[in-house]
Amino acid sequence: MIDLFTTIFYHSGRFPMSQYAYILVVISLVFLFLLNKYEKERLQRLYQEQLLKDETFRADIREKIQTTENINDVIAYINKTYHLGMLLSKDITDQLK
C-alpha cells in the first residue's frame, strides 16, 4: 500500500507532477463542490417557489393540514412526495397554515 502511495505521489518518472498541480486539483475540486452545492440550493428554492404558486399544490397541502392531527405528518408527506427536504417542507407548512 505504501509503495502504491509513493508511486502515485512521488513518481520519479519522466513527467513528475509538481506539488502545485496537486494543490490546483484540490482547489478545483473544492470549488466545483461548492458551486454544485450552491446550484442545488438555488434550484430547490426555485422549485419551492413554483410549487407555492400552484393552486392544486396549495389546496392539497391545506387539506392535509386540516385533516391531519399532527403537523409533522404533513411535513413528512411533503418531504416524501415532493423531495424538498425537511426544512423546506416545514417552511411550506408554516406558510400555508
Buried (B, 14 or more C-beta within 10 A) or exposed (E): EEEEEEEEEEEEEEEEEEEEEEEEEEEEEEEEEEEEEEEEEEEBEEBBEEBBEEEEBBEBBBEBBEEBEEBEEBBBBBBEEBEBBEEBBBBBBEEBE
